Amino acid sequence: MLAGKNKDAMNRTYRLILALVIMASSLPGFGVRAQASEARQQLLATVHVHSSASTGELTVEALAERAEELGLDALILTDNFSLRYEYGLWPLPGLLKQQVSFPSVLEYGIERYLDEISAAQSRHPKLIILPGVEVAPYYYWTGSILERTLTMHNAQRNLLVIGLTKPDDYRSLPASGNPSSYTFDWRGAMNGVPMLLAIPAVWLWRPFRRDPDRRSLRRAIACVLIVLAVALVANAWPLSQPAFSSYDDRLGYRPYQALIDDVRAKGGLVFWSMTEARDFHEYAAGPLGTVTVKTEPHLESLLQTTGYTGFGGLYQDGRTGVKPGELWDRLLQLPTSEKRSSPVLIGELAFHGFTDAGKDLHRLVTVLWVKERTAAGLLEALQSGHSYAVGDGDQHVQLRLDEFQVVCHGGTRSASVGDKLDPGGARDLMIRLSVTAADRGRHPVKVRVIRSGQILTQLAGQTPFRIDWPDTHAPIAERMTYRVEITGSGELLSNPIVVEPILPLKAMS
C-alpha cells in the first residue's frame, strides 16, 4: 500500500518536472540558447597557406597530409596570384623594359592549380580545402635610374581572396601582371594611332613620273615611317591596357577597391592581409641597377575601402589596430550598410614551409563555429564572424574559447560570437566565458573583456577558466559590441557579439 502511494507521488513529481521543462522551452530565449550551442560546431582552420604552386615549399597534397596529421579540420590556401613586375624606359617603355617574375598561380596555371586542390580534396574527404589567392592589385614606381633612387611601392600590399572556384573568376581578377584582366579603351585606341603612319608611307613608296630622281629619298622616308609605326605599336602592344598604370602614383586605394568589388560580385570573400607588416629590401635588377622594394604599413586601408569581408588581426608581427579602442573597435561602432559592414577578424599564418622559424600549420589557427561541416559552412562562418583567432605561446600552448556569450532575462536570452542580442528592456546583462587549453592542462591566462572599445574588466586565472560576470553599468539606448582578448598562454582574439540598444523604461511603457 505504501509502495503504491510512493509510486503515485513519483509519477506526479515526474509529470510536474516534465511540464516545467515544456513551459521553459516555450519561452523565446530558452530555445535561442539551446539552438546556439547545438547548431554550430567548432572547426580548426589554418588561413593563409602557400603551396609549391607559388612561393611555398610543399605541394597541395603534402599540405593536406600534414594538416590531417595535426588534427586540423580545414586548410585555406592563398597562393600568390601574380608576381610579375616590369619597368620600362622612356620613351619606349613597352620595348625597352626589364621584366621579372616569380612562381605564382598565373605562371603555374589556374586550371592546374584548382584541379590539384580538387584532387587533394577527394583524397582527404575529412579535411576541407578551400582555394584562394593572395593578390597585390597594384604597384607603382618612383625615383630615377640615373639618380639610383628607383623604388617599387606596394608590391606586398595584399588582399586574400577566398572561395572562388571557377577558373574564369580568377582569370579576370583586376590585378597588375594579369593581362587577362586588361581592357581595350580610349588609351588602347590612341596607342593604335601610329598605324596610320602606314598611309603616307605607302603614298611615298609608290613611283612618281614627274620626280623620278627623288624616289630613293621618298622611299627612305617611307621606311622610316614604317619602322616608327611598328616600333610605336609594338611599344603599346597589346593595345588592351591595365585599369591602373604602374607609373601613376596618384591612384590611392582605387585599385584595391576595384578588386574588392570584383570579388564580391563573384560571390567570394576578401580580407586585408597583414596591414601593419612592413616590407623593405633591395633587389639587383640587372640593367636597372639596385631597386628598392618597399611596402609600408597600411592600417588605414581598413578605413579607406569598403565592402571587404575582414582583415588579418592576429599574425606574427606587431599589431596596434586590434588594441582596445583602436581602429577595429572604431570600425565596429560605425553604422553598418551594404557598402560598409563590420570587419571580421581572422588569424593569418603566412605559411611557406618549415624553413620559416617555428612555423607549422597548427601554430596559428582561426577557429570557426560552423552550421555544417562543408566548404559552404566554412565560408558562411568566415563571412559572418562566428570565429576567433588563436596562436601558440612560447610553450606551444593553444587556448580554446569553449563559450563566450552575453545573456540576459535571467539567462533565457543569449548571443554568442558572431550573433546579435536584442535585450529589449533587460538590465541584467551577463558575460559568460569559458576558456580551456588544447592539452586540457592548467596554464595561466589573462582575460580582458572589451565593450565598445573600452576594457570592461581584466581577470587572471588558470585554465580551465570560467566566469559569469555581470555588466551592471551597460549604457541605455546604445548599440554595444563585446569581445575578448586572452593572453598569458598564447594569444586569443574573438570576433564581437553585438548587443542592440537597451530600451529605456519610457519606451517600454
C-alpha positions in Angstrom: 0.0 0.0 0.0 2.7 2.4 1.0 4.7 1.4 -2.1 1.8 2.3 -4.3 1.5 5.8 -2.7 5.2 6.4 -3.2 4.9 5.3 -6.8 2.0 7.7 -7.4 3.9 10.6 -5.8 6.9 9.9 -8.0 4.7 9.9 -11.1 3.2 13.2 -10.1 6.7 14.7 -9.5 7.8 13.4 -12.9 4.8 14.9 -14.6 5.4 18.2 -12.8 9.1 18.4 -13.9 8.1 17.5 -17.5 5.5 20.2 -17.5 8.0 22.8 -16.2 10.6 21.8 -18.9 7.9 22.1 -21.6 6.9 25.5 -20.3 10.5 26.7 -20.1 11.2 25.5 -23.6 8.3 27.6 -24.9 10.0 30.8 -23.7 11.6 32.8 -26.5 15.1 32.9 -25.1 15.3 29.3 -24.0 15.1 27.9 -27.5 17.7 30.5 -28.7 20.3 29.4 -26.2 19.8 25.7 -26.8 20.0 26.3 -30.6 23.1 28.4 -30.4 25.0 25.6 -28.7 23.6 22.7 -30.9 23.5 24.3 -34.3 27.2 25.1 -34.6 30.4 23.1 -34.1 34.0 24.3 -33.8 36.4 23.6 -36.7 40.1 24.5 -36.7 41.2 26.2 -39.9 44.6 27.4 -41.0 44.3 30.5 -43.1 47.0 32.0 -45.5 49.0 29.0 -46.7 51.2 28.9 -49.7 51.9 25.7 -51.7 54.5 24.9 -54.4 52.1 26.4 -56.9 53.6 29.7 -55.9 56.1 30.5 -53.2 55.6 27.6 -50.8 57.8 24.6 -50.3 55.1 21.8 -50.1 52.7 20.6 -52.6 48.9 20.8 -52.0 48.9 17.1 -51.3 51.7 17.3 -48.8 50.0 20.2 -47.0 46.8 18.2 -46.8 48.6 15.3 -45.3 50.3 17.5 -42.7 47.0 19.2 -41.8 45.3 15.8 -41.2 48.3 14.6 -39.2 48.0 17.7 -36.9 44.2 17.2 -36.5 43.1 20.3 -38.4 39.7 20.5 -39.9 40.3 23.0 -42.7 43.1 24.3 -44.9 42.6 27.7 -46.6 45.1 28.2 -49.4 46.1 31.6 -50.5 48.9 31.2 -53.1 50.4 34.3 -54.8 48.2 35.1 -57.7 50.7 37.1 -59.8 54.3 38.1 -59.1 55.1 39.7 -62.5 56.8 43.1 -62.4 58.3 45.3 -65.1 59.8 48.7 -65.6 60.1 50.4 -68.9 62.5 53.1 -70.1 61.2 56.3 -71.7 60.4 57.0 -74.5 59.5 53.3 -75.4 58.7 51.7 -72.0 56.9 48.8 -73.8 60.0 47.8 -75.7 62.9 49.0 -73.5 61.8 47.2 -70.4 63.1 44.9 -67.7 60.8 42.2 -66.6 61.0 39.8 -63.6 58.6 37.1 -62.4 58.4 34.7 -59.5 56.3 31.5 -59.1 52.6 32.3 -58.9 49.3 30.8 -59.8 49.3 32.7 -63.1 52.6 31.1 -64.0 51.5 27.7 -62.7 48.2 27.7 -64.5 44.8 28.5 -62.9 43.1 25.3 -64.1 46.1 23.2 -63.0 46.0 24.8 -59.5 42.3 24.3 -59.0 42.5 20.7 -60.3 45.3 19.9 -57.8 43.2 21.3 -54.9 40.1 19.2 -56.1 42.2 16.1 -56.4 43.7 16.6 -52.9 40.2 17.2 -51.5 38.9 13.9 -53.0 41.8 12.1 -51.3 41.2 13.8 -48.0 37.4 13.9 -47.5 37.7 14.7 -43.8 39.7 17.8 -44.4 38.0 20.9 -46.0 40.4 22.6 -48.5 39.4 26.0 -49.7 41.0 27.5 -52.8 42.2 31.1 -52.6 44.9 33.5 -53.7 46.9 36.4 -52.3 46.6 39.4 -54.6 48.5 42.7 -54.8 46.3 44.6 -57.2 48.7 47.4 -57.9 52.3 48.6 -57.5 53.9 51.8 -58.7 57.3 53.3 -59.4 59.0 56.4 -58.2 62.6 57.7 -58.5 65.2 57.5 -61.2 67.7 55.1 -62.6 70.2 57.8 -63.2 69.9 59.0 -59.6 69.9 55.4 -58.3 66.6 56.0 -56.5 64.3 53.7 -58.4 61.7 52.4 -56.0 58.8 50.0 -56.4 56.0 50.6 -53.9 53.3 48.3 -52.5 54.2 45.0 -54.1 53.2 43.5 -50.7 50.0 45.4 -50.1 47.9 42.3 -50.4 44.4 41.0 -50.1 43.4 37.4 -49.6 40.7 36.2 -52.0 38.9 33.1 -50.8 36.1 30.9 -52.0 36.2 31.4 -55.8 36.0 28.1 -57.6 35.7 28.9 -61.3 38.9 29.5 -63.4 37.3 32.4 -65.2 36.7 34.1 -61.8 40.4 34.1 -61.2 41.4 34.8 -64.8 39.6 38.2 -64.7 40.8 39.4 -61.4 41.9 43.1 -61.8 45.5 43.0 -60.8 48.8 44.1 -62.1 50.6 41.4 -64.0 47.3 39.8 -65.1 46.9 40.5 -68.9 43.6 38.7 -69.0 42.0 41.5 -66.9 43.2 44.3 -69.2 40.6 46.1 -71.3 40.5 48.0 -74.6 39.6 51.6 -74.0 40.4 55.0 -75.4 44.1 54.6 -74.3 44.3 51.4 -76.4 42.7 53.2 -79.3 45.3 56.1 -79.1 48.1 53.5 -78.9 46.9 52.2 -82.3 47.0 55.6 -83.9 50.7 55.2 -85.1 49.4 52.5 -87.6 48.0 55.4 -89.6 51.6 56.3 -90.5 51.4 53.4 -93.0 49.2 55.6 -95.2 51.8 58.3 -96.0 54.5 55.6 -96.2 52.6 53.8 -98.9 52.0 57.1 -100.7 55.7 57.9 -100.6 56.7 54.5 -101.7 54.8 54.5 -105.0 56.6 55.7 -108.1 56.2 59.4 -109.3 56.7 60.0 -113.0 57.3 63.7 -112.5 60.1 63.3 -110.0 62.0 60.1 -110.5 65.2 61.5 -109.1 63.8 61.7 -105.6 62.5 58.1 -105.5 65.3 56.9 -103.1 64.6 59.8 -100.7 60.9 59.2 -100.7 61.3 55.5 -100.1 63.8 56.1 -97.3 61.3 58.4 -95.6 58.6 55.7 -96.1 60.9 53.1 -94.5 61.4 55.4 -91.5 57.7 55.9 -91.2 57.0 52.2 -91.3 59.7 51.4 -88.7 58.4 54.2 -86.5 54.8 52.9 -86.8 55.9 49.3 -86.0 58.0 50.5 -83.0 55.2 52.6 -81.5 52.6 49.9 -82.0 54.9 47.2 -80.6 55.7 49.5 -77.6 52.0 49.7 -76.9 51.2 46.1 -77.6 48.9 44.6 -76.6 46.6 47.5 -77.2 44.5 46.5 -74.2 45.5 48.2 -71.1 45.6 47.6 -67.3 43.0 49.5 -65.4 45.7 51.2 -63.3 49.1 52.2 -64.6 52.2 51.3 -62.5 53.7 54.7 -63.4 50.9 56.6 -61.8 51.4 57.2 -58.0 48.2 59.1 -57.5 45.7 56.3 -57.5 45.4 55.8 -53.8 43.1 52.9 -52.9 41.1 52.8 -56.2 42.8 49.6 -57.5 42.1 47.9 -54.2 38.5 48.9 -54.1 38.2 47.6 -57.7 39.5 44.2 -56.6 37.2 44.1 -53.6 34.1 45.0 -55.7 35.1 42.4 -58.3 35.5 39.6 -55.8 32.2 40.5 -54.1 30.3 40.4 -57.4 31.7 36.9 -58.0 30.5 35.7 -54.5 33.9 35.4 -53.0 35.3 36.7 -49.7 38.2 39.2 -49.5 40.4 40.0 -46.4 43.0 42.6 -46.0 46.3 40.8 -45.2 48.8 41.8 -42.5 48.1 45.5 -42.8 50.7 46.5 -40.2 53.6 44.5 -41.6 56.5 46.3 -43.3 58.5 45.0 -46.3 61.8 46.7 -47.2 64.6 45.2 -49.2 66.9 46.0 -52.1 66.9 43.9 -55.3 69.6 43.7 -58.1 67.6 44.2 -61.2 70.2 43.9 -64.0 70.3 47.0 -66.2 68.1 48.9 -63.8 70.8 48.6 -61.1 69.7 48.2 -57.5 66.0 48.7 -57.0 64.4 49.4 -53.6 61.2 47.4 -53.0 59.1 48.6 -50.1 55.6 48.4 -48.7 54.8 50.5 -45.7 52.2 49.5 -43.0 48.8 50.4 -44.2 46.3 50.0 -41.4 44.3 52.9 -42.9 43.3 50.6 -45.7 40.5 49.3 -43.4 39.1 52.8 -43.4 39.8 53.8 -46.9 38.0 50.8 -48.6 34.6 49.3 -48.1 32.9 46.0 -48.8 35.7 43.7 -47.8 34.9 40.8 -45.5 37.6 41.4 -42.9 41.2 41.5 -42.1 44.1 39.6 -40.6 44.2 40.7 -36.9 46.4 38.0 -35.5 49.8 37.2 -37.1 53.4 37.1 -36.3 54.1 40.8 -36.2 53.4 43.9 -34.2 49.8 45.0 -34.2 48.1 48.1 -32.9 44.8 48.2 -34.7 43.2 45.4 -32.6 44.1 47.0 -29.2 41.1 48.2 -27.2 39.7 51.4 -28.6 41.8 51.5 -31.7 40.8 51.2 -35.3 39.0 47.9 -35.3 36.8 48.9 -32.3 36.0 52.2 -34.0 35.0 50.4 -37.2 32.8 48.0 -35.2 30.9 51.0 -33.9 30.2 52.5 -37.3 26.7 52.0 -38.7 26.6 49.0 -40.9 25.3 49.2 -44.5 25.5 47.3 -47.8 28.8 49.1 -48.6 30.3 49.0 -45.1 29.8 46.0 -42.8 31.7 45.3 -39.6 35.1 43.8 -40.5 35.7 40.2 -39.4 39.0 39.3 -37.7 40.9 36.2 -38.8 44.3 34.7 -37.9 47.0 34.6 -40.6 49.8 32.0 -40.5 51.5 33.1 -43.7 53.0 29.6 -44.1 55.5 28.9 -46.8 57.3 25.9 -45.4 59.2 24.5 -42.5 62.1 26.8 -43.2 60.1 29.6 -41.6 61.3 29.7 -38.0 59.0 27.9 -35.7 56.1 27.7 -38.1 53.8 24.7 -38.6 50.2 24.5 -39.8 48.7 24.3 -36.4 50.6 27.1 -34.7 48.1 29.8 -35.5 44.5 29.0 -36.4 41.1 30.5 -37.0 38.5 28.6 -35.0 35.1 28.7 -36.7 31.7 27.8 -35.4 30.0 26.3 -38.4 26.5 25.2 -39.1 27.7 22.3 -41.3 31.0 20.6 -41.9 31.3 21.7 -45.6 33.0 24.3 -47.7 29.8 26.3 -47.7 29.5 26.1 -43.9 33.1 27.2 -43.6 32.6 30.2 -45.8 29.4 31.2 -44.0 31.2 31.2 -40.6 34.2 33.2 -42.1 31.8 35.8 -43.5 29.6 36.2 -40.5 32.3 36.3 -37.9 31.4 33.2 -36.0 35.0 32.7 -35.2 38.1 33.6 -33.2 41.8 33.6 -33.9 44.3 31.9 -31.6 48.1 31.4 -31.7 50.6 29.4 -29.7 52.7 30.9 -26.9 56.3 30.2 -26.1 55.3 26.9 -24.5 53.3 25.9 -27.6 50.1 26.1 -25.6 47.0 26.9 -27.5 43.8 28.1 -25.9 40.2 27.2 -26.8 37.2 29.5 -26.3 34.6 26.9 -25.3 31.9 29.5 -24.6 31.5 33.2 -24.9 28.0 34.6 -24.6 26.2 37.7 -23.5 23.0 36.6 -21.7 20.0 38.5 -20.2 16.5 38.0 -18.9 17.8 35.5 -16.3 19.7 33.5 -18.9 16.7 33.0 -21.2 18.1 35.2 -24.0 21.7 34.9 -25.2 24.0 35.5 -28.1 27.4 34.1 -29.0 30.3 35.3 -31.1 29.1 36.5 -34.5 25.5 36.9 -33.3 23.3 39.7 -32.2 21.3 40.0 -29.0 18.2 42.1 -28.6 17.9 42.7 -24.9 14.7 44.6 -25.1 14.5 46.4 -21.7 16.7 43.9 -19.8 19.1 45.4 -17.4 20.7 42.1 -16.3 23.4 41.7 -19.0 25.8 38.9 -18.0 29.1 37.9 -19.7 29.5 34.1 -19.7 33.0 32.9 -20.6 34.8 29.5 -20.6 38.4 29.0 -21.7 40.4 25.8 -21.7 43.8 24.7 -23.1 44.0 22.4 -26.1 46.1 20.0 -23.9 43.4 20.2 -21.1 46.2 21.3 -18.8 46.4 24.2 -16.3 48.0 27.3 -17.8 48.0 30.9 -16.7 45.7 33.3 -18.6 44.9 37.0 -18.5 41.4 37.9 -19.8 40.2 41.3 -20.9 36.5 41.8 -21.7 36.2 44.7 -24.1 32.9 46.5 -24.6 32.6 49.0 -27.4 36.4 49.6 -27.3 36.6 50.1 -23.5 38.1 47.5 -21.2 35.2 46.3 -19.1 37.1 44.0 -16.8 40.5 42.4 -16.5 40.8 39.0 -14.9 43.5 36.5 -14.3 43.5 32.8 -13.5 44.3 29.4 -14.9 42.8 27.1 -17.4 40.1 25.8 -17.2 38.9 29.3 -16.7 35.2 30.2 -16.3 33.3 33.3 -15.3 29.8 34.7 -15.1 30.4 38.4 -14.9 27.5 40.9 -14.6 27.7 44.1 -16.7 25.9 46.3 -14.3 26.8 49.6 -16.0 25.7 48.8 -19.6 24.6 52.1 -21.3 20.9 52.6 -22.2 19.8 53.2 -25.8 23.3 52.5 -27.3 24.5 49.7 -29.6 27.3 47.7 -28.0 29.9 45.2 -29.0 31.5 42.7 -26.7 34.8 40.9 -27.5 37.5 39.2 -25.5 41.3 39.3 -25.6 43.1 36.5 -23.8 46.9 36.2 -23.3 49.3 34.5 -21.0 49.4 31.2 -22.8 49.5 32.2 -26.4 47.0 34.8 -27.7 43.3 34.6 -28.5 41.2 37.3 -30.1 37.5 36.8 -30.6 35.1 38.5 -33.0 32.4 40.5 -31.3 28.9 39.9 -30.0 26.6 42.7 -31.0 24.1 43.8 -28.4 21.3 46.1 -29.7 20.3 49.1 -27.6 18.6 48.5 -24.3 15.2 50.1 -24.5 14.7 53.0 -22.0 11.9 52.5 -19.5 9.8 55.2 -21.1 10.0 53.5 -24.5 8.8 50.3 -22.9 5.8 51.8 -21.2 
